[in-house]
Each structure stands twice: as structure tokens, then as C-alpha cells.
Amino acid sequence: MVLVGVAGSGKSTFARRVFAPTQVLSTDAFRAMVTDDPADQSAGRAAFELLHRVAALRLAGGRLTVVDATNTWPDARADLVDLARAHAVPAVAVVLDVPPRVCAERNRSRPGGPPVPEPVLRQQRARLRAALATLADEGFAMVHVLDGPEEVGSATVELVERAG
């Protein structure tokens, strides 16, 4: 499962509420493992390498794997779709489409480091808007869009066993 959303959209909160901690692979957590700082963007390459390795191991073991990252870049999503495909499991996108003002407010009060700069939030938002038009054609088995903070806060996930 690939979470897609701007910083401050509530991806980590949603993941903590709905999934077991062992099921969630967070880029913040992997950056912290590499540099002791979840906000250290210089650790991005190493953090994503580790995340992909752990995801591959979980998928190989048939484990539910939730990727908690912005995933607004098409290449990042394509890598995760390819990873799921390589393990013969469906990739599901869950988009957290939260208004920019809400993301900006949450971002300013974000614990664990400095807030994401406003220009970066705007770029993420633009990529998210573009992604909404293309996600269905990117190889995801399903795309779910949670529209606004209320829907994100009340959404539940029902896991369906795959046949065979």
C-alpha cells in the first residue's frame, strides 16, 4: 500500500491509526535510522534504499507493507509498483487529498524537526494534483482518494484475502 500526500496531510497519523507499527515503513523512520534525524533530507537516498530492501523482504514473506512517504514523484510511485509486481502482489494507492491550508498549519506544528518549507509544500501539492489524473494508469490495482481531513480521520481499511 502506497500512501500519497503532501507533508502535513496526515499520512503518518492515518498509518498509526489503521495499521500495526510493523506494517508501516516510514521514510522519516528510515532517515532517523541513518542520521538520527527524521527530518534530515540528506539521508534520502540511503533511507529509500533501506525502505525498499525492507519492503522487498516483507512482500517476499507475504506481509502487508504500507509505505508512508509523500510519494508525489511519479518515479517514486513507479518503483513501488514495480516492487509489488516483482512479488506478485497488488499495489494500492491511498491518496490523502487535504487542503493546502490544513497541511501548512500541521506542518508548522510538526514535531521532530523544522517544518517543510512553504515552496516545497506548494511543489508537493502541484505534483499531487497532477498525480490524481494519472494514478489509475500507473499500475495500481486500486486507487482510493480520501478527500479532506474528516475523511482521512474516519477512513478504515478492510483487507481482502487474495485467492490462490
DSSP file with accessible surface (Angstrom, degrees, kcal/mol):
  #  RESIDUE AA STRUCTURE BP1 BP2  ACC     N-H-->O    O-->H-N    N-H-->O    O-->H-N    TCO  KAPPA ALPHA  PHI   PSI    X-CA   Y-CA   Z-CA
    1    1 A M              0   0   36      0, 0.0    66,-3.1     0, 0.0     2,-0.6   0.000 360.0 360.0 360.0 130.6    0.0    0.0    0.0
    2    2 A V  E     -ab  67  93A   5     90,-3.4    92,-2.7    64,-0.2     2,-0.4  -0.937 360.0-151.5-112.5 113.6    1.4    3.3   -1.1
    3    3 A L  E     - b   0  94A   0     64,-2.3    66,-0.5    -2,-0.6     2,-0.4  -0.701  14.1-167.4 -81.5 137.1    0.3    6.4    0.8
    4    4 A V  E     + b   0  95A   0     90,-2.6    92,-3.0    -2,-0.4     2,-0.3  -0.991  28.1 112.9-129.7 122.0    0.4    9.6   -1.3
    5    5 A G        -     0   0    0     65,-1.9    67,-0.2    -2,-0.4    92,-0.1  -0.923  60.3 -87.3 179.0 157.5    0.1   13.0    0.2
    6    6 A V    >   -     0   0    5     90,-0.5     3,-2.2    -2,-0.3     5,-0.3  -0.300  62.5 -82.2 -67.8 152.0    1.7   16.4    0.9
    7    7 A A  T 3  S+     0   0    3      1,-0.3   100,-0.2     2,-0.1    -1,-0.2  -0.357 122.5  26.7 -53.4 132.3    3.7   16.8    4.1
    8    8 A G  T 3  S+     0   0   14     98,-0.1    -1,-0.3    -3,-0.1    98,-0.2   0.457  85.0 115.6  89.6   2.4    1.2   17.6    6.8
    9    9 A S  S <  S-     0   0    1     -3,-2.2    -2,-0.1    97,-0.1   143,-0.1   0.657  91.1-104.1 -80.3 -13.2   -1.7   15.7    5.1
   10   10 A G  S  > S+     0   0   11     -4,-0.2     4,-2.9    93,-0.1     5,-0.2   0.641  73.5 140.2 103.7  18.7   -1.9   13.2    7.9
   11   11 A K  H  > S+     0   0   16     -5,-0.3     4,-2.8     1,-0.2     5,-0.2   0.937  76.9  42.8 -59.4 -50.1   -0.2   10.1    6.3
   12   12 A S  H  > S+     0   0   30      2,-0.2     4,-2.7     1,-0.2    -1,-0.2   0.897 115.3  49.3 -66.7 -40.0    1.7    9.1    9.4
   13   13 A T  H  > S+     0   0   84      2,-0.2     4,-2.1     1,-0.2    -1,-0.2   0.931 112.9  47.7 -63.9 -44.6   -1.3    9.7   11.7
   14   14 A F  H  X S+     0   0    5     -4,-2.9     4,-2.2     2,-0.2     5,-0.3   0.943 112.7  49.1 -59.4 -48.0   -3.5    7.7    9.4
   15   15 A A  H  X S+     0   0    1     -4,-2.8     4,-2.6    -5,-0.2    -2,-0.2   0.915 111.4  48.8 -61.9 -43.1   -0.9    4.9    9.2
   16   16 A R  H  < S+     0   0  175     -4,-2.7    -1,-0.2     1,-0.2    -2,-0.2   0.869 114.3  47.0 -63.7 -36.6   -0.6    4.7   13.0
   17   17 A R  H  < S+     0   0  114     -4,-2.1    -2,-0.2    -5,-0.2    -1,-0.2   0.860 123.6  29.4 -73.7 -34.6   -4.3    4.7   13.5
   18   18 A V  H  < S+     0   0   39     -4,-2.2     2,-0.3    -5,-0.2    -2,-0.2   0.777 115.0  48.3-102.3 -29.2   -5.1    2.0   10.9
   19   19 A F  S  < S-     0   0   15     -4,-2.6     5,-0.1    -5,-0.3    -1,-0.0  -0.780  82.3-100.9-119.3 159.2   -2.1   -0.3   10.7
   20   20 A A    >>  -     0   0   39     -2,-0.3     3,-1.7     1,-0.1     4,-0.7  -0.432  38.8-115.4 -70.0 147.8    0.2   -2.2   13.0
   21   21 A P  G >4 S+     0   0  121      0, 0.0     3,-0.9     0, 0.0    -1,-0.1   0.846 115.5  57.8 -55.4 -33.9    3.6   -0.4   13.6
   22   22 A T  G 34 S+     0   0  102      1,-0.2    -2,-0.0     3,-0.1    -3,-0.0   0.712 101.3  56.8 -71.4 -17.5    5.4   -3.3   11.9
   23   23 A Q  G <4 S+     0   0   45     -3,-1.7    43,-3.1    42,-0.1     2,-0.5   0.651  92.2  82.9 -86.1 -15.6    3.4   -2.9    8.7
   24   24 A V  E <<  -c   66   0A  30     -3,-0.9     2,-0.7    -4,-0.7    43,-0.2  -0.808  55.9-167.9-102.3 122.6    4.3    0.7    8.2
   25   25 A L  E     -c   67   0A  10     41,-3.6    43,-2.7    -2,-0.5     2,-0.5  -0.926  15.8-168.9-107.3 109.2    7.6    1.7    6.5
   26   26 A S  E  >  -c   68   0A  18     -2,-0.7     4,-2.3    41,-0.2     5,-0.2  -0.845  25.9-147.1-105.0 131.0    8.1    5.4    7.1
   27   27 A T  H  > S+     0   0   10     41,-2.1     4,-2.8    -2,-0.5     5,-0.2   0.873 103.5  57.7 -62.7 -33.9   10.8    7.5    5.3
   28   28 A D  H  > S+     0   0   33     40,-0.4     4,-2.3     1,-0.2    -1,-0.2   0.933 107.1  47.7 -59.9 -44.6   11.1    9.6    8.4
   29   29 A A  H  > S+     0   0   43      1,-0.2     4,-2.2     2,-0.2    -2,-0.2   0.912 112.6  48.2 -64.7 -40.4   11.9    6.5   10.4
   30   30 A F  H  X S+     0   0   13     -4,-2.3     4,-1.7     2,-0.2    -1,-0.2   0.884 110.1  51.6 -70.7 -35.1   14.5    5.3    7.9
   31   31 A R  H  X S+     0   0   15     -4,-2.8     4,-2.8     1,-0.2     6,-0.6   0.920 110.2  50.5 -62.8 -40.5   16.1    8.8    7.8
   32   32 A A  H  X S+     0   0   29     -4,-2.3     4,-2.6     4,-0.2    -2,-0.2   0.891 107.2  53.5 -64.4 -37.6   16.3    8.7   11.6
   33   33 A M  H  < S+     0   0  123     -4,-2.2    -1,-0.2     1,-0.2    -2,-0.2   0.879 115.5  40.5 -63.5 -35.0   17.9    5.2   11.4
   34   34 A V  H  < S+     0   0   62     -4,-1.7    -2,-0.2    -5,-0.1    -1,-0.2   0.884 138.0   8.6 -81.1 -40.0   20.6    6.6    9.0
   35   35 A T  H  < S-     0   0   43     -4,-2.8    -3,-0.2    -5,-0.1    -2,-0.2   0.388  92.0-114.7-125.3  -0.2   21.3   10.0   10.6
   36   36 A D  S  < S+     0   0  151     -4,-2.6    -4,-0.2    -5,-0.3    -3,-0.1   0.606  93.4  94.3  69.5  12.6   19.4   10.1   14.0
   37   37 A D    >   -     0   0   61     -6,-0.6     3,-1.6     3,-0.1    -2,-0.1  -0.918  59.9-161.9-138.9 110.1   17.3   12.9   12.4
   38   38 A P  T 3  S+     0   0   42      0, 0.0    -7,-0.2     0, 0.0    -6,-0.1   0.715  94.9  51.1 -65.3 -16.5   13.9   12.1   10.8
   39   39 A A  T 3  S+     0   0   28     73,-0.3     2,-1.2    -8,-0.1     3,-0.1   0.467  75.6 118.3 -98.2  -1.6   13.9   15.4    9.0
   40   40 A D    X   -     0   0   46     -3,-1.6     3,-1.7     1,-0.2    -3,-0.1  -0.505  41.5-173.6 -73.9  98.7   17.4   15.1    7.5
   41   41 A Q  G >  S+     0   0  131     -2,-1.2     3,-1.7     1,-0.3     4,-0.2   0.700  76.1  74.4 -68.4 -16.9   16.8   15.2    3.8
   42   42 A S  G 3  S+     0   0   99      1,-0.3     3,-0.3     2,-0.1    -1,-0.3   0.717  90.3  59.7 -68.4 -15.7   20.4   14.5    3.0
   43   43 A A  G <> S+     0   0    5     -3,-1.7     4,-3.0     1,-0.2    -1,-0.3   0.361  74.2 108.1 -90.3   6.5   19.7   10.9    4.1
   44   44 A G  H <> S+     0   0   14     -3,-1.7     4,-2.7     1,-0.2     5,-0.3   0.896  75.2  47.4 -53.8 -50.6   17.0   10.5    1.4
   45   45 A R  H  > S+     0   0  219     -3,-0.3     4,-2.1    -4,-0.2    -1,-0.2   0.944 117.6  41.7 -60.3 -49.4   18.9    8.1   -0.9
   46   46 A A  H  > S+     0   0   39     -4,-0.3     4,-2.5     2,-0.2    -1,-0.2   0.906 114.1  53.1 -65.4 -40.5   20.1    5.8    1.9
   47   47 A A  H  X S+     0   0    0     -4,-3.0     4,-2.7     1,-0.2    -2,-0.2   0.926 111.1  45.3 -62.5 -43.7   16.6    5.9    3.6
   48   48 A F  H  X S+     0   0   66     -4,-2.7     4,-2.7    -5,-0.3    -1,-0.2   0.879 110.5  54.6 -69.9 -33.9   14.8    4.9    0.4
   49   49 A E  H  X S+     0   0   94     -4,-2.1     4,-2.0    -5,-0.3    -2,-0.2   0.944 112.4  43.3 -62.6 -46.4   17.3    2.2   -0.3
   50   50 A L  H  X S+     0   0   59     -4,-2.5     4,-2.7     2,-0.2     5,-0.3   0.922 112.5  52.8 -63.7 -44.6   16.7    0.7    3.2
   51   51 A L  H  X S+     0   0    1     -4,-2.7     4,-2.9     1,-0.2    -2,-0.2   0.936 110.3  47.8 -57.9 -45.9   12.9    1.2    2.8
   52   52 A H  H  X S+     0   0   51     -4,-2.7     4,-2.5     1,-0.2    -1,-0.2   0.886 111.4  51.0 -64.6 -37.8   12.9   -0.7   -0.5
   53   53 A R  H  X S+     0   0  149     -4,-2.0     4,-2.0    -5,-0.2    -1,-0.2   0.929 113.5  43.8 -64.1 -46.7   15.0   -3.5    1.0
   54   54 A V  H  X S+     0   0   48     -4,-2.7     4,-2.7     2,-0.2     5,-0.2   0.923 112.9  52.4 -66.1 -41.6   12.7   -4.0    3.9
   55   55 A A  H  X S+     0   0    1     -4,-2.9     4,-3.2    -5,-0.3     5,-0.3   0.928 108.5  51.1 -59.4 -43.6    9.6   -3.7    1.7
   56   56 A A  H  X S+     0   0   27     -4,-2.5     4,-2.6     1,-0.2    -1,-0.2   0.915 111.0  48.1 -61.3 -42.2   11.0   -6.4   -0.6
   57   57 A L  H  X S+     0   0  133     -4,-2.0     4,-1.3     2,-0.2    -1,-0.2   0.917 113.9  46.4 -65.1 -42.9   11.6   -8.7    2.4
   58   58 A R  H  <>S+     0   0   43     -4,-2.7     5,-2.8     2,-0.2     3,-0.3   0.935 114.0  47.6 -64.4 -45.9    8.2   -8.1    3.8
   59   59 A L  H ><5S+     0   0   26     -4,-3.2     3,-1.9     1,-0.2    -2,-0.2   0.899 108.0  55.4 -64.2 -38.9    6.5   -8.6    0.4
   60   60 A A  H 3<5S+     0   0   72     -4,-2.6    -1,-0.2     1,-0.3    -2,-0.2   0.837 108.6  49.8 -61.5 -30.4    8.5  -11.8   -0.2
   61   61 A G  T 3<5S-     0   0   47     -4,-1.3    -1,-0.3    -3,-0.3    -2,-0.2   0.332 120.2-111.0 -89.1   5.8    7.1  -13.1    3.2
   62   62 A G  T < 5 +     0   0   65     -3,-1.9     2,-0.3     1,-0.2    -3,-0.2   0.757  66.7 151.2  73.4  24.4    3.5  -12.2    2.1
   63   63 A R      < -     0   0  151     -5,-2.8    -1,-0.2    -6,-0.1     2,-0.1  -0.718  54.0-107.9 -94.5 140.5    3.3   -9.4    4.7
   64   64 A L        -     0   0   46     -2,-0.3     2,-0.4     1,-0.0    -1,-0.1  -0.420  39.8-166.1 -59.6 132.5    1.2   -6.3    4.3
   65   65 A T        -     0   0    7     -2,-0.1     2,-0.5   -41,-0.0   -41,-0.2  -0.988   9.9-168.9-132.3 122.3    3.5   -3.4    3.7
   66   66 A V  E     - c   0  24A   0    -43,-3.1   -41,-3.6    -2,-0.4     2,-0.7  -0.953  11.5-150.2-114.6 122.2    2.5    0.3    3.9
   67   67 A V  E     -ac   2  25A   7    -66,-3.1   -64,-2.3    -2,-0.5     2,-1.0  -0.843   7.5-163.6 -98.1 113.1    4.9    2.9    2.6
   68   68 A D  E     + c   0  26A   9    -43,-2.7   -41,-2.1    -2,-0.7   -40,-0.4  -0.824  44.3 109.5 -99.3  93.9    4.5    6.2    4.5
   69   69 A A  S    S-     0   0    2     -2,-1.0   -64,-0.2   -66,-0.5    -2,-0.0  -0.937  81.6 -98.9-153.4 168.1    6.1    8.8    2.3
   70   70 A T        -     0   0   39     -2,-0.3   -65,-1.9   -66,-0.2    -1,-0.1   0.909  44.2-174.4 -63.0 -40.0    4.9   11.8    0.2
   71   71 A N        +     0   0    4    -67,-0.2    -1,-0.1     1,-0.1     6,-0.1   0.812  34.9 134.9  49.5  36.6    5.2    9.7   -2.9
   72   72 A T        +     0   0    0    -67,-0.2    -1,-0.1     4,-0.1    59,-0.1   0.662  45.0  87.6 -86.9 -16.2    4.3   12.7   -5.0
   73   73 A W  S  > S-     0   0  150      1,-0.1     4,-1.8    58,-0.0     3,-0.5  -0.704  76.5-139.7 -82.6 130.0    7.0   12.0   -7.6
   74   74 A P  H  > S+     0   0   65      0, 0.0     4,-2.7     0, 0.0     5,-0.2   0.883 102.1  55.6 -55.8 -39.2    5.9    9.6  -10.4
   75   75 A D  H  > S+     0   0  126      1,-0.2     4,-2.2     2,-0.2     5,-0.2   0.877 104.7  52.5 -63.5 -37.4    9.3    7.8  -10.3
   76   76 A A  H  > S+     0   0   25     -3,-0.5     4,-1.5     2,-0.2    -1,-0.2   0.924 112.5  44.7 -64.1 -43.2    8.9    7.0   -6.6
   77   77 A R  H  X S+     0   0    3     -4,-1.8     4,-2.7     1,-0.2     5,-0.2   0.909 110.5  54.5 -66.6 -41.0    5.5    5.5   -7.2
   78   78 A A  H  X S+     0   0   38     -4,-2.7     4,-2.8     1,-0.2    -2,-0.2   0.906 105.8  53.1 -60.9 -40.6    6.7    3.6  -10.2
   79   79 A D  H  X S+     0   0   83     -4,-2.2     4,-2.0     1,-0.2    -1,-0.2   0.897 111.3  46.2 -60.8 -39.7    9.5    2.0   -8.1
   80   80 A L  H  X S+     0   0   12     -4,-1.5     4,-2.4     2,-0.2    -2,-0.2   0.892 111.4  50.5 -73.9 -37.2    7.0    0.8   -5.5
   81   81 A V  H  X S+     0   0    4     -4,-2.7     4,-2.8     2,-0.2    -2,-0.2   0.931 111.5  49.5 -62.4 -43.8    4.5   -0.5   -8.2
   82   82 A D  H  X S+     0   0   85     -4,-2.8     4,-2.6    -5,-0.2    -2,-0.2   0.897 109.2  52.2 -61.7 -40.8    7.5   -2.4   -9.7
   83   83 A L  H  X S+     0   0   31     -4,-2.0     4,-0.9     2,-0.2    -1,-0.2   0.928 111.4  46.1 -62.2 -45.3    8.4   -3.8   -6.3
   84   84 A A  H ><>S+     0   0    8     -4,-2.4     5,-2.3     1,-0.2     3,-0.9   0.939 112.6  50.7 -62.4 -44.8    4.9   -5.0   -5.7
   85   85 A R  H ><5S+     0   0  145     -4,-2.8     3,-1.9     1,-0.3    -2,-0.2   0.897 104.4  57.5 -60.3 -41.0    4.7   -6.5   -9.2
   86   86 A A  H 3<5S+     0   0   82     -4,-2.6    -1,-0.3     1,-0.3    -2,-0.2   0.757 111.6  43.1 -62.7 -23.0    8.1   -8.3   -8.6
   87   87 A H  T <<5S-     0   0   57     -3,-0.9    -1,-0.3    -4,-0.9    -2,-0.2   0.206 115.1-116.8-107.5  13.4    6.5  -10.0   -5.6
   88   88 A A  T < 5S+     0   0   71     -3,-1.9    -3,-0.2     1,-0.2    -2,-0.1   0.855  73.1 126.1  55.7  40.3    3.2  -10.7   -7.4
   89   89 A V      < -     0   0   30     -5,-2.3    -1,-0.2    -6,-0.1    -2,-0.2  -0.954  64.1-106.9-124.3 149.3    1.1   -8.6   -5.1
   90   90 A P        -     0   0   64      0, 0.0     2,-0.5     0, 0.0    50,-0.1  -0.493  26.0-136.8 -73.9 141.5   -1.2   -5.7   -6.0
   91   91 A A        -     0   0    8     48,-0.4    50,-2.7    -2,-0.2    51,-1.0  -0.863  19.8-165.6 -95.4 132.5   -0.1   -2.2   -5.3
   92   92 A V  E     - d   0 142A  21     -2,-0.5   -90,-3.4    48,-0.2     2,-0.4  -0.977   6.5-150.2-121.2 130.6   -2.8    0.0   -3.8
   93   93 A A  E     -bd   2 143A   0     49,-2.5    51,-2.8    -2,-0.4     2,-0.5  -0.858   7.4-168.8-100.6 134.3   -2.6    3.8   -3.6
   94   94 A V  E     -bd   3 144A   7    -92,-2.7   -90,-2.6    -2,-0.4     2,-0.5  -0.976  11.8-159.6-120.6 112.9   -4.3    5.7   -0.9
   95   95 A V  E     -bd   4 145A   0     49,-3.3    51,-3.5    -2,-0.5     2,-0.9  -0.819   8.7-155.3 -96.8 127.9   -4.2    9.5   -1.6
   96   96 A L  E     - d   0 146A   0    -92,-3.0     2,-1.2    -2,-0.5   -90,-0.5  -0.870  13.3-172.6-102.1  97.7   -4.7   11.9    1.2
   97   97 A D  E     + d   0 147A  15     49,-2.6    51,-2.3    -2,-0.9    55,-0.1  -0.753  16.9 164.4 -97.3  87.6   -6.1   15.0   -0.5
   98   98 A V        -     0   0    1     -2,-1.2   -92,-0.1    49,-0.2     5,-0.1  -0.854  44.4 -95.3-109.0 139.3   -6.1   17.5    2.2
   99   99 A P    >>  -     0   0   41      0, 0.0     4,-2.0     0, 0.0     3,-0.7  -0.188  32.4-120.0 -54.4 144.6   -6.4   21.3    1.6
  100  100 A P  H 3> S+     0   0   73      0, 0.0     4,-2.8     0, 0.0     5,-0.2   0.850 111.2  57.1 -55.2 -38.6   -3.1   23.2    1.5
  101  101 A R  H 3> S+     0   0  161      2,-0.2     4,-2.3     1,-0.2     5,-0.2   0.887 107.5  48.3 -64.3 -35.8   -4.0   25.5    4.4
  102  102 A V  H <> S+     0   0   14     -3,-0.7     4,-2.7     2,-0.2     5,-0.2   0.938 112.4  48.1 -68.4 -44.2   -4.5   22.4    6.7
  103  103 A C  H  X S+     0   0    3     -4,-2.0     4,-2.6     1,-0.2    -2,-0.2   0.914 112.0  50.0 -61.2 -42.5   -1.2   20.9    5.6
  104  104 A A  H  X S+     0   0   10     -4,-2.8     4,-2.0     2,-0.2    -1,-0.2   0.916 111.4  48.2 -64.4 -42.2    0.6   24.2    6.1
  105  105 A E  H  X S+     0   0  103     -4,-2.3     4,-1.1     1,-0.2    -2,-0.2   0.938 115.1  44.6 -62.9 -46.9   -0.9   24.5    9.7
  106  106 A R  H  < S+     0   0   88     -4,-2.7     3,-0.3     1,-0.2    -1,-0.2   0.880 110.7  55.4 -64.1 -39.0    0.0   21.0   10.6
  107  107 A N  H >< S+     0   0    2     -4,-2.6     3,-1.3    -5,-0.2    -1,-0.2   0.886 102.9  55.1 -62.3 -39.9    3.4   21.4    9.1
  108  108 A R  H 3< S+     0   0  149     -4,-2.0    -1,-0.2     1,-0.3    -2,-0.2   0.818 114.7  39.5 -64.4 -30.4    4.2   24.5   11.2
  109  109 A S  T 3< S+     0   0   93     -4,-1.1    -1,-0.3    -3,-0.3    -2,-0.2   0.235  84.8 138.0-104.1  16.7    3.4   22.5   14.4
  110  110 A R    <   -     0   0   81     -3,-1.3     3,-0.4    -4,-0.1     2,-0.1  -0.393  47.8-135.9 -65.9 126.5    5.1   19.3   13.2
  111  111 A P  S    S+     0   0  114      0, 0.0    -1,-0.1     0, 0.0    -2,-0.0  -0.376  76.1  43.6 -77.5 160.2    7.2   17.6   16.0
  112  112 A G  S    S-     0   0   56     -2,-0.1   -73,-0.3   -74,-0.0    -2,-0.0   0.781 113.8 -10.2  83.7  27.9   10.6   16.3   15.4
  113  113 A G  S    S-     0   0   36     -3,-0.4     3,-0.1   -75,-0.1   -76,-0.0  -0.766  93.7 -38.9 142.6 176.3   12.3   18.9   13.3
  114  114 A P        -     0   0   92      0, 0.0    -6,-0.0     0, 0.0     0, 0.0  -0.305  67.6 -98.1 -69.6 154.0   11.9   22.0   11.3
  115  115 A P        -     0   0   66      0, 0.0    -7,-0.1     0, 0.0     3,-0.1  -0.300  41.7 -96.4 -68.7 156.1    8.8   22.4    9.1
  116  116 A V        -     0   0   28      1,-0.1     5,-0.1    -9,-0.1    -6,-0.1  -0.564  53.4-101.0 -67.9 131.3    9.0   21.6    5.4
  117  117 A P    >>  -     0   0   80      0, 0.0     4,-2.0     0, 0.0     3,-0.7  -0.267  26.4-118.4 -58.4 144.7    9.5   25.0    3.6
  118  118 A E  H 3> S+     0   0   74      1,-0.2     4,-2.4     2,-0.2     5,-0.2   0.864 112.9  55.5 -53.4 -43.6    6.4   26.5    2.1
  119  119 A P  H 3> S+     0   0   65      0, 0.0     4,-2.1     0, 0.0    -1,-0.2   0.895 107.6  50.4 -60.5 -34.0    7.7   26.4   -1.5
  120  120 A V  H <> S+     0   0   48     -3,-0.7     4,-2.8     2,-0.2    -2,-0.2   0.919 108.5  51.8 -68.5 -40.8    8.3   22.6   -1.1
  121  121 A L  H  X S+     0   0   11     -4,-2.0     4,-2.6     1,-0.2    -1,-0.2   0.912 109.5  50.1 -59.9 -41.8    4.8   22.2    0.1
  122  122 A R  H  X S+     0   0  154     -4,-2.4     4,-2.4     2,-0.2    -1,-0.2   0.908 111.1  48.8 -64.4 -39.9    3.5   24.0   -2.9
  123  123 A Q  H  X S+     0   0  109     -4,-2.1     4,-2.4     2,-0.2    -2,-0.2   0.924 111.6  49.2 -65.5 -43.0    5.6   21.8   -5.2
  124  124 A Q  H  X S+     0   0   17     -4,-2.8     4,-2.5     1,-0.2    -2,-0.2   0.916 110.7  51.1 -61.1 -42.3    4.3   18.7   -3.5
  125  125 A R  H  X S+     0   0   46     -4,-2.6     4,-2.6     2,-0.2    -2,-0.2   0.914 109.2  50.2 -62.4 -43.2    0.7   19.9   -3.8
  126  126 A A  H  X S+     0   0   62     -4,-2.4     4,-2.1     1,-0.2    -1,-0.2   0.918 112.3  47.3 -62.2 -42.3    1.2   20.6   -7.6
  127  127 A R  H  X S+     0   0   43     -4,-2.4     4,-2.5     2,-0.2    -1,-0.2   0.885 110.8  52.4 -66.9 -37.0    2.6   17.1   -8.1
  128  128 A L  H  X S+     0   0    0     -4,-2.5     4,-1.9     2,-0.2    -2,-0.2   0.939 108.4  50.2 -63.0 -44.7   -0.2   15.6   -6.0
  129  129 A R  H  X S+     0   0  113     -4,-2.6     4,-0.6     1,-0.2    -2,-0.2   0.919 112.8  46.8 -60.7 -42.4   -2.8   17.4   -8.2
  130  130 A A  H >X S+     0   0   61     -4,-2.1     3,-1.1     1,-0.2     4,-0.6   0.902 108.8  56.0 -65.2 -38.9   -1.1   16.0  -11.3
  131  131 A A  H >X S+     0   0    2     -4,-2.5     4,-2.6     1,-0.3     3,-1.3   0.849  94.2  66.8 -63.6 -33.8   -0.9   12.5   -9.8
  132  132 A L  H 3< S+     0   0   51     -4,-1.9     4,-0.3     1,-0.3    -1,-0.3   0.825 102.5  48.4 -58.4 -28.1   -4.7   12.4   -9.3
  133  133 A A  H << S+     0   0   82     -3,-1.1    -1,-0.3    -4,-0.6    -2,-0.2   0.665 121.9  32.4 -83.9 -16.8   -5.1   12.4  -13.1
  134  134 A T  H X< S+     0   0   60     -3,-1.3     3,-1.8    -4,-0.6     4,-0.3   0.599  87.4  92.2-117.4 -15.2   -2.5    9.7  -13.7
  135  135 A L  G ><>S+     0   0    2     -4,-2.6     3,-1.8     1,-0.3     5,-0.7   0.859  83.9  58.3 -54.5 -40.0   -2.6    7.2  -10.7
  136  136 A A  G 3 5S+     0   0   79     -4,-0.3     3,-0.3     1,-0.3    -1,-0.3   0.762 109.8  45.5 -63.1 -22.5   -5.2    5.0  -12.4
  137  137 A D  G < 5S+     0   0  142     -3,-1.8    -1,-0.3     1,-0.2    -2,-0.2   0.302  92.3  83.0-101.5   8.0   -2.8    4.4  -15.3
  138  138 A E  T < 5S-     0   0   45     -3,-1.8    -1,-0.2    -4,-0.3    -2,-0.1   0.375 112.7 -92.9 -95.9   3.3    0.4    3.9  -13.2
  139  139 A G  T   5S+     0   0   37     -3,-0.3   -48,-0.4     1,-0.3     2,-0.3   0.504  74.5 145.7 101.1   4.5   -0.2    0.2  -12.5
  140  140 A F      < -     0   0   16     -5,-0.7    -1,-0.3     1,-0.1   -48,-0.2  -0.571  46.0-145.4 -74.5 138.3   -2.0    0.4   -9.2
  141  141 A A  S    S+     0   0   62    -50,-2.7     2,-0.3    -2,-0.3   -49,-0.2   0.843  85.8   7.3 -69.2 -34.3   -4.6   -2.3   -8.7
  142  142 A M  E     -d   92   0A 102    -51,-1.0   -49,-2.5     2,-0.0     2,-0.4  -0.990  62.2-158.6-146.5 148.9   -6.8    0.2   -6.8
  143  143 A V  E     -d   93   0A  50     -2,-0.3     2,-0.5   -51,-0.2   -49,-0.2  -0.996  10.7-172.2-129.6 122.9   -6.6    3.9   -6.1
  144  144 A H  E     -d   94   0A  91    -51,-2.8   -49,-3.3    -2,-0.4     2,-0.6  -0.973   7.0-158.5-115.9 129.4   -8.5    5.4   -3.1
  145  145 A V  E     -d   95   0A  63     -2,-0.5     2,-0.7   -51,-0.2   -49,-0.2  -0.941   2.9-158.4-111.0 120.4   -8.7    9.1   -2.6
  146  146 A L  E     -d   96   0A  19    -51,-3.5   -49,-2.6    -2,-0.6     2,-0.9  -0.893  16.2-150.6 -96.5 114.1   -9.5   10.4    0.9
  147  147 A D  E     -d   97   0A 105     -2,-0.7     4,-0.5   -51,-0.2   -49,-0.2  -0.768  54.3 -16.8 -98.0  98.7  -10.9   13.9    0.4
  148  148 A G  S  > S-     0   0    7    -51,-2.3     4,-2.2    -2,-0.9     5,-0.2   0.023  85.7 -72.7  95.3 161.8  -10.2   16.2    3.3
  149  149 A P  H  > S+     0   0   29      0, 0.0     4,-2.6     0, 0.0    -1,-0.1   0.824 126.1  57.2 -64.0 -31.1   -9.2   15.8    6.9
  150  150 A E  H  > S+     0   0  147      2,-0.2     4,-1.4     1,-0.2     5,-0.2   0.940 109.6  44.4 -66.0 -44.9  -12.5   14.4    8.0
  151  151 A E  H  > S+     0   0   88     -4,-0.5     4,-1.5     2,-0.2     3,-0.2   0.902 114.0  50.2 -66.3 -39.8  -12.4   11.6    5.5
  152  152 A V  H  < S+     0   0    8     -4,-2.2     3,-0.3     1,-0.2    -2,-0.2   0.926 111.3  50.1 -62.0 -41.8   -8.8   10.8    6.4
  153  153 A G  H  < S+     0   0   46     -4,-2.6    -1,-0.2     1,-0.2    -2,-0.2   0.735 118.7  35.9 -71.2 -22.9   -9.7   10.8   10.1
  154  154 A S  H  < S+     0   0   85     -4,-1.4    -1,-0.2    -3,-0.2    -2,-0.2   0.530  87.7 118.4-108.8  -6.1  -12.6    8.4    9.7
  155  155 A A     <  -     0   0   16     -4,-1.5     2,-0.3    -3,-0.3    -9,-0.0  -0.274  41.7-167.0 -64.8 144.1  -11.4    6.1    6.9
  156  156 A T        -     0   0  122      2,-0.0     2,-0.5  -138,-0.0  -138,-0.1  -0.840  13.1-133.4-122.9 165.1  -10.9    2.4    7.7
  157  157 A V        -     0   0   48     -2,-0.3     2,-0.6  -139,-0.1    -2,-0.0  -0.983  10.2-162.9-123.7 131.2   -9.2   -0.3    5.7
  158  158 A E        -     0   0  170     -2,-0.5     2,-0.4     2,-0.0    -2,-0.0  -0.964  15.0-145.8-112.8 118.5  -10.6   -3.7    5.0
  159  159 A L        -     0   0  103     -2,-0.6     2,-0.5     1,-0.0    -2,-0.0  -0.676  10.6-156.6 -86.4 135.9   -8.0   -6.3    4.0
  160  160 A V        -     0   0  115     -2,-0.4     2,-0.2     0, 0.0    -2,-0.0  -0.954  17.4-123.0-115.2 127.5   -9.2   -8.8    1.4
  161  161 A E        -     0   0  179     -2,-0.5     2,-0.3     1,-0.1     0, 0.0  -0.481  26.7-126.9 -67.4 136.4   -7.5  -12.2    1.1
  162  162 A R        -     0   0  146     -2,-0.2     2,-0.2     1,-0.1    -1,-0.1  -0.655  22.6-117.1 -83.6 140.8   -6.2  -12.9   -2.3
  163  163 A A              0   0  105     -2,-0.3    -1,-0.1     1,-0.2     0, 0.0  -0.500 360.0 360.0 -73.2 145.6   -7.3  -16.1   -4.0
  164  164 A G              0   0  130     -2,-0.2    -1,-0.2     0, 0.0    -2,-0.0   0.651 360.0 360.0  80.7 360.0   -4.5  -18.6   -4.8
